Amino acid sequence: MRFYPICLDIKNRPCLVVGGGQVGTRKVKTLLTCGARVTVVSPEVTPELSKLAARGRIGLKRRAYRSTDQEGVFLTIGATDDATLNHLIHRDAEQAGRLCNIADQPHLCNFVLPSVIQQGDLMIAISTSGKSPAFAKYLRRQMQTQFGPEYGILLDLMGTVRRRLLQNEHAPEAHKPLFERLIAEGLLEMIRLDQRTRINALLAEVLGAGFIYEELMENHGSGNSTDEADGP
């Protein structure tokens, strides 16, 4: 296994995208979804990137790439069709020990982007280590129907329950059997079928009084859906 699997927190981190075409636009949108601070460098950009820049969502430099553009950057993505420029971007990133991905060029990357199935905070990443991104996308389409919105709802519910248990000074190690029992007794399927009476009965049986599904779901955080891939 060449690539080390990792989920990277890039919220509020400066990220650079070189290239303002459709591929660059897709990369920018994914970075923004994850909360990054994005700067785009490209002489030409798509209308969508222009709008994002006008609204202050991204920084935009309408010019050719310079090696100094990577100064202070956490992560760099090259999204151009210029082989010489892509090699330069890669070289600059490597010399600085920076995370770098060059679209469709796995040999110029120190990380690749998987195809992703996402339901709320559930994220399933599929990668072929850059060998066949098309097959990774095929697998994603095959698996997409297996993981519906009930998975995201379940995670929101579990997260809220966990926070409440911690507030009540429950020992964290005591949570595991409670959550395992909820899952084993069919909570996911109950959520899928929206069987709220059964859900509340199970919550009361396992967790005790005061754990009401509708109340627990009133305030919760949910993840954003992304779909990125390591090539065509």
C-alpha positions as CSV (number, residue, x, y, z in Angstrom):
1,M,0.0,0.0,0.0
2,R,1.7,3.2,-1.2
3,F,-0.8,5.9,0.1
4,Y,-1.5,6.4,3.8
5,P,-5.2,6.8,4.4
6,I,-6.0,10.1,6.2
7,C,-8.9,12.5,6.7
8,L,-7.3,16.0,6.6
9,D,-8.7,19.0,8.5
10,I,-8.2,22.0,6.3
11,K,-10.7,24.4,7.9
12,N,-9.3,28.0,7.8
13,R,-6.0,26.7,6.3
14,P,-4.6,28.6,3.3
15,C,-4.9,26.5,0.1
16,L,-3.7,27.3,-3.4
17,V,-5.3,26.2,-6.7
18,V,-3.4,26.8,-9.8
19,G,-5.7,26.7,-12.8
20,G,-9.1,28.3,-13.3
21,G,-10.9,25.9,-15.7
22,Q,-13.6,23.4,-14.9
23,V,-11.2,21.1,-13.0
24,G,-9.8,23.9,-10.9
25,T,-13.4,25.1,-10.2
26,R,-14.3,21.6,-9.0
27,K,-11.2,21.5,-6.7
28,V,-12.0,25.0,-5.3
29,K,-15.6,24.0,-4.5
30,T,-14.5,21.0,-2.6
31,L,-11.9,23.0,-0.6
32,L,-14.5,25.6,0.2
33,T,-16.9,22.9,1.4
34,C,-14.3,21.8,3.8
35,G,-13.7,25.3,5.1
36,A,-10.4,26.1,3.5
37,R,-9.2,29.6,2.7
38,V,-8.6,29.3,-1.1
39,T,-6.6,31.4,-3.5
40,V,-6.7,30.8,-7.2
41,V,-3.9,31.7,-9.6
42,S,-4.8,31.7,-13.3
43,P,-4.9,34.2,-16.2
44,E,-8.3,32.9,-17.1
45,V,-11.1,31.6,-14.8
46,T,-14.6,30.3,-15.2
47,P,-17.6,32.6,-14.5
48,E,-18.2,30.6,-11.3
49,L,-14.8,31.4,-9.9
50,S,-15.2,35.0,-10.9
51,K,-18.5,35.1,-8.9
52,L,-16.8,33.5,-5.9
53,A,-14.0,36.1,-6.0
54,A,-16.5,38.9,-6.4
55,R,-18.3,37.7,-3.2
56,G,-15.0,37.4,-1.3
57,R,-15.2,33.6,-1.0
58,I,-11.8,33.1,-2.7
59,G,-8.7,35.1,-3.4
60,L,-8.0,35.5,-7.1
61,K,-4.8,36.4,-8.9
62,R,-5.4,36.7,-12.7
63,R,-1.9,36.0,-13.9
64,A,0.6,33.3,-14.5
65,Y,1.8,31.2,-11.6
66,R,4.9,32.2,-9.6
67,S,6.8,30.0,-7.3
68,T,6.3,32.6,-4.5
69,D,2.5,31.9,-4.7
70,Q,3.1,28.9,-2.5
71,E,4.6,30.8,0.3
72,G,2.6,30.3,3.5
73,V,0.3,27.8,1.8
74,F,-0.7,24.5,3.6
75,L,-1.9,22.6,0.5
76,T,-1.4,23.2,-3.2
77,I,-3.5,21.8,-6.1
78,G,-2.4,22.0,-9.7
79,A,-5.3,22.0,-12.2
80,T,-3.7,23.0,-15.5
81,D,-3.1,21.2,-18.8
82,D,0.4,22.6,-19.1
83,A,2.9,19.7,-18.3
84,T,5.8,22.1,-17.7
85,L,3.8,24.2,-15.3
86,N,2.5,21.2,-13.5
87,H,6.1,19.9,-12.9
88,L,7.1,23.4,-11.7
89,I,4.2,23.4,-9.2
90,H,5.1,19.9,-8.0
91,R,8.8,20.8,-7.7
92,D,8.1,24.0,-5.6
93,A,5.8,22.1,-3.3
94,E,8.3,19.2,-2.8
95,Q,11.1,21.6,-2.0
96,A,8.9,23.3,0.7
97,G,7.6,20.0,2.1
98,R,4.1,21.0,1.2
99,L,1.0,18.9,0.4
100,C,0.5,18.8,-3.3
101,N,-1.9,17.2,-5.8
102,I,-1.6,17.6,-9.6
103,A,-4.9,16.7,-11.2
104,D,-4.7,13.6,-13.4
105,Q,-0.9,13.2,-12.6
106,P,-0.5,10.8,-9.7
107,H,3.3,10.6,-10.2
108,L,3.4,14.4,-9.4
109,C,1.3,14.0,-6.2
110,N,2.1,13.3,-2.6
111,F,-1.6,12.6,-2.0
112,V,-4.4,11.6,-4.2
113,L,-8.1,12.5,-3.9
114,P,-10.5,9.6,-3.5
115,S,-14.0,9.2,-4.9
116,V,-16.3,9.9,-2.0
117,I,-19.7,8.6,-0.8
118,Q,-21.1,11.0,1.9
119,Q,-24.2,11.1,3.9
120,G,-24.0,13.8,6.5
121,D,-20.9,13.1,8.6
122,L,-20.5,9.6,7.2
123,M,-17.7,9.6,4.6
124,I,-16.6,6.5,2.7
125,A,-13.6,7.1,0.5
126,I,-12.7,4.9,-2.5
127,S,-9.3,5.1,-4.0
128,T,-7.4,3.1,-6.6
129,S,-4.1,4.8,-5.7
130,G,-4.3,6.8,-8.9
131,K,-4.4,3.7,-11.1
132,S,-8.0,3.9,-12.3
133,P,-10.0,6.8,-11.0
134,A,-12.8,5.8,-13.5
135,F,-13.1,2.5,-11.6
136,A,-13.2,4.3,-8.3
137,K,-16.1,6.4,-9.6
138,Y,-17.8,3.2,-10.8
139,L,-17.5,1.7,-7.4
140,R,-18.9,4.9,-5.8
141,R,-22.0,4.7,-8.1
142,Q,-22.5,1.1,-7.2
143,M,-22.3,1.8,-3.5
144,Q,-24.2,5.0,-3.4
145,T,-27.6,3.3,-3.3
146,Q,-26.5,1.2,-0.3
147,F,-25.9,4.2,2.0
148,G,-29.0,6.5,2.2
149,P,-29.7,9.6,4.3
150,E,-30.5,7.5,7.3
151,Y,-26.8,7.0,7.9
152,G,-26.2,10.7,8.3
153,I,-29.2,11.0,10.6
154,L,-28.0,8.1,12.7
155,L,-24.6,9.9,13.2
156,D,-26.3,13.1,14.1
157,L,-28.4,11.3,16.7
158,M,-25.4,9.4,18.1
159,G,-23.3,12.6,18.3
160,T,-26.1,14.4,20.2
161,V,-26.6,11.4,22.6
162,R,-22.9,11.2,23.2
163,R,-22.6,14.9,24.1
164,R,-25.6,14.6,26.5
165,L,-24.1,11.6,28.2
166,L,-20.8,13.4,28.7
167,Q,-22.6,16.4,30.2
168,N,-24.2,14.0,32.7
169,E,-20.7,12.9,33.7
170,H,-20.9,9.5,32.2
171,A,-17.5,7.8,31.8
172,P,-16.7,7.7,28.1
173,E,-15.7,4.0,28.3
174,A,-19.3,3.3,29.4
175,H,-20.7,4.6,26.1
176,K,-19.5,1.9,23.8
177,P,-21.9,-0.9,24.9
178,L,-24.8,1.6,24.8
179,F,-24.2,2.6,21.2
180,E,-23.4,-1.0,20.2
181,R,-26.8,-2.1,21.6
182,L,-28.7,0.7,19.8
183,I,-27.1,-0.4,16.5
184,A,-27.6,-4.1,17.1
185,E,-31.2,-3.6,17.9
186,G,-32.0,-2.0,14.6
187,L,-31.9,1.8,15.2
188,L,-30.6,2.4,11.7
189,E,-33.5,0.6,10.1
190,M,-36.0,2.4,12.3
191,I,-34.6,5.7,11.2
192,R,-34.8,4.6,7.6
193,L,-38.4,3.8,8.0
194,D,-39.1,6.9,10.2
195,Q,-40.5,4.7,13.0
196,R,-40.4,7.3,15.7
197,T,-42.4,5.5,18.3
198,R,-40.1,2.5,18.1
199,I,-37.0,4.8,18.1
200,N,-38.1,6.5,21.3
201,A,-39.0,3.2,22.9
202,L,-35.5,1.9,22.1
203,L,-33.8,5.1,23.3
204,A,-35.7,4.9,26.6
205,E,-34.9,1.2,27.1
206,V,-31.2,1.6,26.5
207,L,-30.5,5.2,27.7
208,G,-33.2,5.9,30.1
209,A,-35.8,8.6,30.4
210,G,-35.3,12.0,28.7
211,F,-33.8,10.8,25.4
212,I,-36.5,11.8,22.9
213,Y,-35.7,11.5,19.2
214,E,-37.4,14.6,18.1
215,E,-35.8,16.7,20.8
216,L,-32.3,15.2,20.2
217,M,-32.5,16.0,16.5
218,E,-33.6,19.7,17.0
219,N,-29.9,20.8,17.4
220,H,-27.3,18.9,15.7
221,G,-24.4,19.4,13.2
222,S,-24.4,17.7,9.8
223,G,-21.6,17.2,7.3
224,N,-21.4,18.6,3.8
225,S,-21.5,16.3,0.8
226,T,-18.4,16.3,-1.4
227,D,-17.5,14.2,-4.4
228,E,-13.9,14.4,-5.5
229,A,-11.8,12.0,-7.4
230,D,-8.1,11.4,-8.2
231,G,-8.6,11.8,-11.9
232,P,-11.0,11.2,-14.8
